[in-house]
Amino acid sequence: MAGSFSSSTQIQRWSPLNSVEIIICYRAVNLNLLWNLKNSFSSSMGLLHLLL
């Protein structure tokens, strides 16, 4: 966590545009993770429904 924070601050100091790109990528990754979590949850619920 600390390592990623220091690297992001270095990039921010280097170019403000890159920090914006990082924020967009970070949000996109978070949305993707949430979507994958939702899909895996619904599929596991479907399996539970089949078992029960």
C-alpha distance matrix in Angstrom:
0.0 3.8 5.5 5.4 6.3 8.8 10.2 10.8 12.6 14.5 15.7 16.6 18.7 20.2 21.4 21.2 22.4 19.4 17.0 19.3 19.3 15.5 15.8 18.7 17.0 14.0 16.7 18.8 16.2 15.7 19.5 19.9 17.7 19.7 22.9 22.3 21.6 24.8 26.8 25.8 26.6 29.9 30.8 30.2 32.3 34.9 35.0 35.3 38.1 39.9 39.6 41.0
3.8 0.0 3.8 5.6 5.1 6.3 8.7 10.0 10.7 12.5 14.5 15.4 16.8 18.6 20.3 20.4 22.1 19.3 16.9 19.7 20.0 16.4 17.0 20.2 18.9 16.2 19.0 21.3 19.1 18.7 22.5 23.2 21.2 23.2 26.4 25.9 25.3 28.4 30.4 29.6 30.3 33.7 34.6 34.0 36.0 38.7 38.8 39.1 41.9 43.6 43.4 44.7
5.5 3.8 0.0 3.8 5.4 5.3 6.3 8.7 10.1 10.8 12.6 14.3 15.7 16.8 18.7 19.5 20.8 17.7 15.9 19.0 18.8 15.2 16.7 19.7 17.9 15.7 19.1 20.8 18.5 18.9 22.7 22.8 21.2 23.7 26.5 25.8 25.7 29.0 30.6 29.7 31.0 34.2 34.8 34.4 36.7 39.2 39.1 39.8 42.6 44.1 43.9 45.6
5.4 5.6 3.8 0.0 3.8 5.6 5.2 6.1 8.7 10.0 10.7 12.2 14.4 15.3 16.6 16.9 17.9 14.7 12.9 15.7 15.3 11.6 13.0 15.9 14.1 12.0 15.4 17.1 15.0 15.6 19.2 19.5 18.2 20.7 23.4 23.0 23.1 26.2 27.8 27.3 28.7 31.7 32.4 32.3 34.6 36.9 37.1 37.9 40.6 42.1 42.2 43.8
6.3 5.1 5.4 3.8 0.0 3.8 5.5 5.2 6.3 8.7 10.0 10.5 12.5 14.3 15.5 15.4 17.1 14.4 11.8 14.7 15.3 11.8 12.5 15.9 15.0 12.6 15.6 18.0 16.5 16.5 20.1 21.0 19.9 21.8 24.8 24.8 24.7 27.5 29.5 29.3 30.2 33.2 34.3 34.2 36.2 38.6 39.1 39.7 42.2 44.0 44.2 45.5
8.8 6.3 5.3 5.6 3.8 0.0 3.8 5.5 5.2 6.3 8.8 9.8 10.7 12.5 14.5 15.2 17.2 14.5 12.6 16.0 16.6 13.5 14.8 18.2 17.3 15.5 18.7 20.9 19.5 19.9 23.4 24.2 23.2 25.4 28.2 28.1 28.2 31.1 32.9 32.6 33.7 36.7 37.7 37.6 39.7 42.1 42.4 43.1 45.7 47.4 47.5 49.0
10.2 8.7 6.3 5.2 5.5 3.8 0.0 3.8 5.5 5.1 6.3 8.6 10.0 10.6 12.5 13.7 15.1 11.9 10.7 14.3 14.1 11.2 13.4 16.4 15.0 13.9 17.4 19.1 17.7 18.8 22.2 22.6 22.0 24.5 26.9 26.8 27.3 30.2 31.7 31.6 33.1 35.9 36.6 36.8 39.1 41.2 41.6 42.6 45.1 46.5 46.9 48.5
10.8 10.0 8.7 6.1 5.2 5.5 3.8 0.0 3.8 5.4 5.1 6.1 8.7 9.8 10.6 10.9 12.2 9.4 7.4 10.8 11.1 8.1 9.9 13.1 12.4 11.2 14.5 16.5 15.7 16.6 19.7 20.6 20.3 22.5 24.9 25.3 25.9 28.4 30.1 30.4 31.7 34.3 35.4 35.8 37.8 39.9 40.6 41.6 43.8 45.5 46.0 47.5
12.6 10.7 10.1 8.7 6.3 5.2 5.5 3.8 0.0 3.8 5.4 4.9 6.2 8.6 10.0 10.2 12.7 10.7 8.4 12.0 13.3 10.9 12.0 15.5 15.5 14.3 17.2 19.5 19.1 19.6 22.7 23.9 23.7 25.5 28.1 28.7 29.0 31.5 33.4 33.7 34.8 37.4 38.7 39.0 40.9 43.1 43.9 44.7 47.0 48.7 49.2 50.6
14.5 12.5 10.8 10.0 8.7 6.3 5.1 5.4 3.8 0.0 3.8 5.4 5.2 6.3 8.9 10.5 12.8 10.5 9.6 13.4 14.1 12.1 14.2 17.3 16.9 16.3 19.5 21.3 20.8 21.9 24.9 25.7 25.7 27.9 30.2 30.5 31.2 33.8 35.4 35.6 37.1 39.7 40.6 41.1 43.1 45.2 45.8 46.9 49.2 50.7 51.3 52.8
15.7 14.5 12.6 10.7 10.0 8.8 6.3 5.1 5.4 3.8 0.0 3.8 5.4 4.9 6.2 7.9 9.4 6.8 6.6 10.3 10.6 9.1 11.7 14.3 14.0 14.1 17.2 18.7 18.5 20.1 22.7 23.5 23.9 26.1 28.1 28.6 29.7 32.1 33.5 34.0 35.6 38.0 38.9 39.7 41.7 43.6 44.4 45.6 47.8 49.2 50.0 51.6
16.6 15.4 14.3 12.2 10.5 9.8 8.6 6.1 4.9 5.4 3.8 0.0 3.8 5.4 5.4 5.4 8.0 6.7 5.0 8.6 10.2 9.2 10.6 13.6 14.2 14.1 16.6 18.7 19.0 20.0 22.5 23.8 24.4 26.1 28.2 29.2 30.1 32.2 33.9 34.7 36.0 38.2 39.5 40.3 42.1 44.0 45.1 46.2 48.1 49.9 50.7 52.1
18.7 16.8 15.7 14.4 12.5 10.7 10.0 8.7 6.2 5.2 5.4 3.8 0.0 3.8 5.7 6.9 10.2 9.4 8.7 12.0 13.7 12.9 14.4 17.3 17.9 17.9 20.4 22.4 22.7 23.8 26.3 27.6 28.0 29.9 32.0 32.9 33.7 35.9 37.7 38.3 39.6 41.9 43.2 43.9 45.7 47.7 48.7 49.7 51.8 53.5 54.3 55.7
20.2 18.6 16.8 15.3 14.3 12.5 10.6 9.8 8.6 6.3 4.9 5.4 3.8 0.0 3.8 7.0 9.1 8.1 8.9 12.1 12.9 12.7 15.0 17.3 17.6 18.2 20.9 22.4 22.7 24.3 26.7 27.6 28.3 30.4 32.2 33.0 34.2 36.4 37.8 38.5 40.2 42.3 43.3 44.3 46.3 48.0 48.9 50.2 52.3 53.7 54.6 56.2
21.4 20.3 18.7 16.6 15.5 14.5 12.5 10.6 10.0 8.9 6.2 5.4 5.7 3.8 0.0 3.8 5.4 5.5 6.9 9.2 10.2 11.0 13.0 14.8 15.6 16.8 19.0 20.3 21.2 22.9 24.8 25.9 27.1 29.0 30.5 31.6 33.0 34.9 36.3 37.4 39.0 40.9 42.0 43.2 45.0 46.6 47.8 49.2 51.0 52.5 53.6 55.2
21.2 20.4 19.5 16.9 15.4 15.2 13.7 10.9 10.2 10.5 7.9 5.4 6.9 7.0 3.8 0.0 3.8 5.4 5.2 6.6 8.9 9.9 10.9 12.8 14.4 15.3 17.0 18.7 20.1 21.2 23.0 24.5 25.8 27.2 28.9 30.3 31.6 33.2 34.8 36.1 37.4 39.2 40.7 41.9 43.5 45.1 46.6 47.8 49.4 51.2 52.4 53.7
22.4 22.1 20.8 17.9 17.1 17.2 15.1 12.2 12.7 12.8 9.4 8.0 10.2 9.1 5.4 3.8 0.0 3.8 5.4 5.2 6.4 8.7 10.0 10.8 12.4 14.2 15.6 16.7 18.4 20.0 21.3 22.6 24.4 25.9 27.1 28.6 30.2 31.7 33.0 34.5 36.1 37.6 38.9 40.4 42.0 43.4 44.9 46.4 47.9 49.4 50.9 52.3
19.4 19.3 17.7 14.7 14.4 14.5 11.9 9.4 10.7 10.5 6.8 6.7 9.4 8.1 5.5 5.4 3.8 0.0 3.8 5.3 4.9 6.1 8.6 9.8 10.3 12.0 14.2 15.1 16.1 18.1 19.8 20.6 22.1 24.0 25.3 26.4 28.1 29.9 31.1 32.3 34.0 35.8 36.8 38.2 40.0 41.5 42.7 44.2 45.9 47.4 48.6 50.2
17.0 16.9 15.9 12.9 11.8 12.6 10.7 7.4 8.4 9.6 6.6 5.0 8.7 8.9 6.9 5.2 5.4 3.8 0.0 3.8 5.4 5.0 6.2 8.7 9.8 10.2 12.3 14.1 15.1 16.3 18.3 19.7 20.7 22.3 24.1 25.4 26.5 28.3 29.9 31.1 32.4 34.4 35.7 36.9 38.5 40.2 41.5 42.8 44.5 46.2 47.3 48.7
19.3 19.7 19.0 15.7 14.7 16.0 14.3 10.8 12.0 13.4 10.3 8.6 12.0 12.1 9.2 6.6 5.2 5.3 3.8 0.0 3.8 5.4 5.1 6.3 8.6 9.7 10.7 12.3 14.2 15.3 16.6 18.3 19.9 21.1 22.5 24.2 25.6 27.0 28.5 30.1 31.4 33.0 34.5 35.9 37.3 38.9 40.5 41.8 43.2 45.0 46.4 47.6
19.3 20.0 18.8 15.3 15.3 16.6 14.1 11.1 13.3 14.1 10.6 10.2 13.7 12.9 10.2 8.9 6.4 4.9 5.4 3.8 0.0 3.8 5.4 5.1 6.1 8.4 9.9 10.4 12.1 14.1 15.3 16.3 18.1 19.8 20.9 22.2 24.0 25.5 26.7 28.2 29.9 31.4 32.6 34.1 35.8 37.1 38.6 40.2 41.6 43.1 44.6 46.1
15.5 16.4 15.2 11.6 11.8 13.5 11.2 8.1 10.9 12.1 9.1 9.2 12.9 12.7 11.0 9.9 8.7 6.1 5.0 5.4 3.8 0.0 3.8 5.4 5.0 5.9 8.5 9.7 10.3 12.0 14.1 15.0 16.1 18.1 19.6 20.6 22.1 24.0 25.3 26.4 28.0 29.9 31.1 32.3 34.1 35.6 36.9 38.3 40.0 41.5 42.7 44.2
15.8 17.0 16.7 13.0 12.5 14.8 13.4 9.9 12.0 14.2 11.7 10.6 14.4 15.0 13.0 10.9 10.0 8.6 6.2 5.1 5.4 3.8 0.0 3.8 5.5 5.0 6.1 8.5 9.8 10.4 12.2 14.1 15.2 16.4 18.2 19.8 20.8 22.3 24.1 25.5 26.6 28.4 30.0 31.2 32.6 34.4 35.9 37.0 38.6 40.4 41.6 42.9
18.7 20.2 19.7 15.9 15.9 18.2 16.4 13.1 15.5 17.3 14.3 13.6 17.3 17.3 14.8 12.8 10.8 9.8 8.7 6.3 5.1 5.4 3.8 0.0 3.8 5.4 5.2 6.1 8.6 9.9 10.5 12.2 14.2 15.3 16.4 18.2 19.8 21.0 22.4 24.1 25.5 26.9 28.4 30.0 31.3 32.8 34.4 35.9 37.2 38.9 40.4 41.7
17.0 18.9 17.9 14.1 15.0 17.3 15.0 12.4 15.5 16.9 14.0 14.2 17.9 17.6 15.6 14.4 12.4 10.3 9.8 8.6 6.1 5.0 5.5 3.8 0.0 3.8 5.5 5.0 6.1 8.5 9.8 10.3 12.1 14.1 15.1 16.2 18.0 19.7 20.8 22.1 23.9 25.5 26.6 28.1 29.9 31.2 32.5 34.1 35.7 37.1 38.5 40.1
14.0 16.2 15.7 12.0 12.6 15.5 13.9 11.2 14.3 16.3 14.1 14.1 17.9 18.2 16.8 15.3 14.2 12.0 10.2 9.7 8.4 5.9 5.0 5.4 3.8 0.0 3.8 5.5 5.2 6.2 8.6 9.8 10.5 12.3 14.1 15.2 16.3 18.2 19.8 20.9 22.2 24.2 25.5 26.6 28.3 30.0 31.3 32.5 34.3 36.0 37.1 38.5
16.7 19.0 19.1 15.4 15.6 18.7 17.4 14.5 17.2 19.5 17.2 16.6 20.4 20.9 19.0 17.0 15.6 14.2 12.3 10.7 9.9 8.5 6.1 5.2 5.5 3.8 0.0 3.8 5.4 5.0 6.1 8.5 9.7 10.4 12.1 14.1 15.1 16.3 18.1 19.7 20.7 22.4 24.1 25.4 26.6 28.3 30.0 31.2 32.6 34.5 35.8 37.0
18.8 21.3 20.8 17.1 18.0 20.9 19.1 16.5 19.5 21.3 18.7 18.7 22.4 22.4 20.3 18.7 16.7 15.1 14.1 12.3 10.4 9.7 8.5 6.1 5.0 5.5 3.8 0.0 3.8 5.4 5.1 6.1 8.6 9.9 10.4 12.2 14.1 15.2 16.3 18.1 19.7 21.0 22.3 24.0 25.5 26.8 28.4 30.0 31.3 32.8 34.4 35.8
16.2 19.1 18.5 15.0 16.5 19.5 17.7 15.7 19.1 20.8 18.5 19.0 22.7 22.7 21.2 20.1 18.4 16.1 15.1 14.2 12.1 10.3 9.8 8.6 6.1 5.2 5.4 3.8 0.0 3.8 5.4 5.0 6.1 8.6 9.7 10.4 12.1 14.1 15.1 16.2 18.0 19.8 20.8 22.1 24.0 25.4 26.6 28.1 29.8 31.3 32.5 34.1
15.7 18.7 18.9 15.6 16.5 19.9 18.8 16.6 19.6 21.9 20.1 20.0 23.8 24.3 22.9 21.2 20.0 18.1 16.3 15.3 14.1 12.0 10.4 9.9 8.5 6.2 5.0 5.4 3.8 0.0 3.8 5.4 5.1 6.1 8.5 9.8 10.4 12.2 14.1 15.2 16.2 18.2 19.8 20.8 22.2 24.1 25.5 26.6 28.3 30.1 31.2 32.5
19.5 22.5 22.7 19.2 20.1 23.4 22.2 19.7 22.7 24.9 22.7 22.5 26.3 26.7 24.8 23.0 21.3 19.8 18.3 16.6 15.3 14.1 12.2 10.5 9.8 8.6 6.1 5.1 5.4 3.8 0.0 3.8 5.4 5.1 6.1 8.6 9.7 10.4 12.2 14.1 15.1 16.4 18.2 19.7 20.8 22.4 24.2 25.4 26.7 28.5 30.1 31.2
19.9 23.2 22.8 19.5 21.0 24.2 22.6 20.6 23.9 25.7 23.5 23.8 27.6 27.6 25.9 24.5 22.6 20.6 19.7 18.3 16.3 15.0 14.1 12.2 10.3 9.8 8.5 6.1 5.0 5.4 3.8 0.0 3.8 5.5 5.0 6.1 8.5 9.8 10.4 12.1 14.0 15.3 16.3 18.1 19.7 20.9 22.4 24.1 25.4 26.8 28.4 29.9
17.7 21.2 21.2 18.2 19.9 23.2 22.0 20.3 23.7 25.7 23.9 24.4 28.0 28.3 27.1 25.8 24.4 22.1 20.7 19.9 18.1 16.1 15.2 14.2 12.1 10.5 9.7 8.6 6.1 5.1 5.4 3.8 0.0 3.8 5.4 5.1 6.0 8.5 9.8 10.4 12.0 14.1 15.2 16.2 18.0 19.7 20.8 22.1 24.0 25.5 26.6 28.1
19.7 23.2 23.7 20.7 21.8 25.4 24.5 22.5 25.5 27.9 26.1 26.1 29.9 30.4 29.0 27.2 25.9 24.0 22.3 21.1 19.8 18.1 16.4 15.3 14.1 12.3 10.4 9.9 8.6 6.1 5.1 5.5 3.8 0.0 3.8 5.5 5.0 6.1 8.6 9.8 10.3 12.2 14.1 15.1 16.2 18.2 19.8 20.8 22.2 24.2 25.5 26.5
22.9 26.4 26.5 23.4 24.8 28.2 26.9 24.9 28.1 30.2 28.1 28.2 32.0 32.2 30.5 28.9 27.1 25.3 24.1 22.5 20.9 19.6 18.2 16.4 15.1 14.1 12.1 10.4 9.7 8.5 6.1 5.0 5.4 3.8 0.0 3.8 5.4 5.1 6.1 8.6 9.8 10.6 12.2 14.1 15.2 16.4 18.3 19.8 20.9 22.5 24.3 25.5
22.3 25.9 25.8 23.0 24.8 28.1 26.8 25.3 28.7 30.5 28.6 29.2 32.9 33.0 31.6 30.3 28.6 26.4 25.4 24.2 22.2 20.6 19.8 18.2 16.2 15.2 14.1 12.2 10.4 9.8 8.6 6.1 5.1 5.5 3.8 0.0 3.8 5.4 5.0 6.0 8.4 9.9 10.4 12.0 14.0 15.1 16.3 18.1 19.7 20.9 22.3 24.0
21.6 25.3 25.7 23.1 24.7 28.2 27.3 25.9 29.0 31.2 29.7 30.1 33.7 34.2 33.0 31.6 30.2 28.1 26.5 25.6 24.0 22.1 20.8 19.8 18.0 16.3 15.1 14.1 12.1 10.4 9.7 8.5 6.0 5.0 5.4 3.8 0.0 3.8 5.5 5.2 6.0 8.6 9.9 10.4 12.1 14.1 15.2 16.2 18.1 19.9 20.8 22.2
24.8 28.4 29.0 26.2 27.5 31.1 30.2 28.4 31.5 33.8 32.1 32.2 35.9 36.4 34.9 33.2 31.7 29.9 28.3 27.0 25.5 24.0 22.3 21.0 19.7 18.2 16.3 15.2 14.1 12.2 10.4 9.8 8.5 6.1 5.1 5.4 3.8 0.0 3.8 5.5 5.1 6.1 8.5 9.8 10.4 12.2 14.2 15.2 16.3 18.3 19.8 20.8
26.8 30.4 30.6 27.8 29.5 32.9 31.7 30.1 33.4 35.4 33.5 33.9 37.7 37.8 36.3 34.8 33.0 31.1 29.9 28.5 26.7 25.3 24.1 22.4 20.8 19.8 18.1 16.3 15.1 14.1 12.2 10.4 9.8 8.6 6.1 5.0 5.5 3.8 0.0 3.8 5.4 5.2 6.1 8.5 9.8 10.5 12.3 14.2 15.1 16.5 18.4 19.8
25.8 29.6 29.7 27.3 29.3 32.6 31.6 30.4 33.7 35.6 34.0 34.7 38.3 38.5 37.4 36.1 34.5 32.3 31.1 30.1 28.2 26.4 25.5 24.1 22.1 20.9 19.7 18.1 16.2 15.2 14.1 12.1 10.4 9.8 8.6 6.0 5.2 5.5 3.8 0.0 3.8 5.5 5.1 6.0 8.5 9.7 10.5 12.2 14.0 15.2 16.4 18.2
26.6 30.3 31.0 28.7 30.2 33.7 33.1 31.7 34.8 37.1 35.6 36.0 39.6 40.2 39.0 37.4 36.1 34.0 32.4 31.4 29.9 28.0 26.6 25.5 23.9 22.2 20.7 19.7 18.0 16.2 15.1 14.0 12.0 10.3 9.8 8.4 6.0 5.1 5.4 3.8 0.0 3.8 5.5 5.1 6.1 8.6 9.8 10.4 12.2 14.2 15.2 16.3
29.9 33.7 34.2 31.7 33.2 36.7 35.9 34.3 37.4 39.7 38.0 38.2 41.9 42.3 40.9 39.2 37.6 35.8 34.4 33.0 31.4 29.9 28.4 26.9 25.5 24.2 22.4 21.0 19.8 18.2 16.4 15.3 14.1 12.2 10.6 9.9 8.6 6.1 5.2 5.5 3.8 0.0 3.8 5.5 5.0 6.1 8.7 9.7 10.3 12.3 14.2 15.1
30.8 34.6 34.8 32.4 34.3 37.7 36.6 35.4 38.7 40.6 38.9 39.5 43.2 43.3 42.0 40.7 38.9 36.8 35.7 34.5 32.6 31.1 30.0 28.4 26.6 25.5 24.1 22.3 20.8 19.8 18.2 16.3 15.2 14.1 12.2 10.4 9.9 8.5 6.1 5.1 5.5 3.8 0.0 3.8 5.4 4.9 6.3 8.7 9.7 10.6 12.4 14.2
30.2 34.0 34.4 32.3 34.2 37.6 36.8 35.8 39.0 41.1 39.7 40.3 43.9 44.3 43.2 41.9 40.4 38.2 36.9 35.9 34.1 32.3 31.2 30.0 28.1 26.6 25.4 24.0 22.1 20.8 19.7 18.1 16.2 15.1 14.1 12.0 10.4 9.8 8.5 6.0 5.1 5.5 3.8 0.0 3.8 5.3 5.0 6.2 8.5 9.8 10.5 12.2
32.3 36.0 36.7 34.6 36.2 39.7 39.1 37.8 40.9 43.1 41.7 42.1 45.7 46.3 45.0 43.5 42.0 40.0 38.5 37.3 35.8 34.1 32.6 31.3 29.9 28.3 26.6 25.5 24.0 22.2 20.8 19.7 18.0 16.2 15.2 14.0 12.1 10.4 9.8 8.5 6.1 5.0 5.4 3.8 0.0 3.8 5.4 5.0 6.1 8.6 9.7 10.3
34.9 38.7 39.2 36.9 38.6 42.1 41.2 39.9 43.1 45.2 43.6 44.0 47.7 48.0 46.6 45.1 43.4 41.5 40.2 38.9 37.1 35.6 34.4 32.8 31.2 30.0 28.3 26.8 25.4 24.1 22.4 20.9 19.7 18.2 16.4 15.1 14.1 12.2 10.5 9.7 8.6 6.1 4.9 5.3 3.8 0.0 3.8 5.4 5.0 6.3 8.7 9.8
35.0 38.8 39.1 37.1 39.1 42.4 41.6 40.6 43.9 45.8 44.4 45.1 48.7 48.9 47.8 46.6 44.9 42.7 41.5 40.5 38.6 36.9 35.9 34.4 32.5 31.3 30.0 28.4 26.6 25.5 24.2 22.4 20.8 19.8 18.3 16.3 15.2 14.2 12.3 10.5 9.8 8.7 6.3 5.0 5.4 3.8 0.0 3.8 5.3 5.0 6.2 8.6
35.3 39.1 39.8 37.9 39.7 43.1 42.6 41.6 44.7 46.9 45.6 46.2 49.7 50.2 49.2 47.8 46.4 44.2 42.8 41.8 40.2 38.3 37.0 35.9 34.1 32.5 31.2 30.0 28.1 26.6 25.4 24.1 22.1 20.8 19.8 18.1 16.2 15.2 14.2 12.2 10.4 9.7 8.7 6.2 5.0 5.4 3.8 0.0 3.8 5.4 5.0 6.1
38.1 41.9 42.6 40.6 42.2 45.7 45.1 43.8 47.0 49.2 47.8 48.1 51.8 52.3 51.0 49.4 47.9 45.9 44.5 43.2 41.6 40.0 38.6 37.2 35.7 34.3 32.6 31.3 29.8 28.3 26.7 25.4 24.0 22.2 20.9 19.7 18.1 16.3 15.1 14.0 12.2 10.3 9.7 8.5 6.1 5.0 5.3 3.8 0.0 3.8 5.5 5.1
39.9 43.6 44.1 42.1 44.0 47.4 46.5 45.5 48.7 50.7 49.2 49.9 53.5 53.7 52.5 51.2 49.4 47.4 46.2 45.0 43.1 41.5 40.4 38.9 37.1 36.0 34.5 32.8 31.3 30.1 28.5 26.8 25.5 24.2 22.5 20.9 19.9 18.3 16.5 15.2 14.2 12.3 10.6 9.8 8.6 6.3 5.0 5.4 3.8 0.0 3.8 5.5
39.6 43.4 43.9 42.2 44.2 47.5 46.9 46.0 49.2 51.3 50.0 50.7 54.3 54.6 53.6 52.4 50.9 48.6 47.3 46.4 44.6 42.7 41.6 40.4 38.5 37.1 35.8 34.4 32.5 31.2 30.1 28.4 26.6 25.5 24.3 22.3 20.8 19.8 18.4 16.4 15.2 14.2 12.4 10.5 9.7 8.7 6.2 5.0 5.5 3.8 0.0 3.8
41.0 44.7 45.6 43.8 45.5 49.0 48.5 47.5 50.6 52.8 51.6 52.1 55.7 56.2 55.2 53.7 52.3 50.2 48.7 47.6 46.1 44.2 42.9 41.7 40.1 38.5 37.0 35.8 34.1 32.5 31.2 29.9 28.1 26.5 25.5 24.0 22.2 20.8 19.8 18.2 16.3 15.1 14.2 12.2 10.3 9.8 8.6 6.1 5.1 5.5 3.8 0.0
